[in-house]
Amino acid sequence: MPIEAVGADVNEARQAATMWEQYELLGRIRALEAKKPRSCQRIFDFEDEITAKCDKHIDALEKHIQQRTSPERFFTIGWKVI
C-alpha cells in the first residue's frame, strides 16, 4: 500500500464514527508501519546490488582501457644530417 494510503487511513481514523472503526483503522496503520522498515531495507539492498554491479563494470572498463593504451614501438626512423 502506498504511503498516501497510510495518510488517508490516518485521516479516516481521526474521523471515524465509532471507536471500533477507529480501532480497525489504527490496526491497519500499525501493520503498514511495521512493513515500512522491511520495504526500506529491500530498497537499500537493491541499491547496494546496483552499485556493486556498476563498480564491477567500471573495473572491467578500466582494465580494458589499460590494455589498449600500452605504448608499443611499431617502427624506428633513422635520420642523417648531411
C-alpha angles and dihedrals in degrees: 000000000000123000091249089061091055089054090050090051090051091052090047091050091053091051097040113138095217135033089238091059090047090049092051093048093047089050090055090047091051091051092050093047089052090056094050098080091050091050091049091049090052089052091050091048090051091049090051090051092051091048091050092051091047091050090049091053092047091051091050090049092050091052091049092050092048090052092053098045101055112126116246132177111234100173143349125228119208120208127199122189114215 
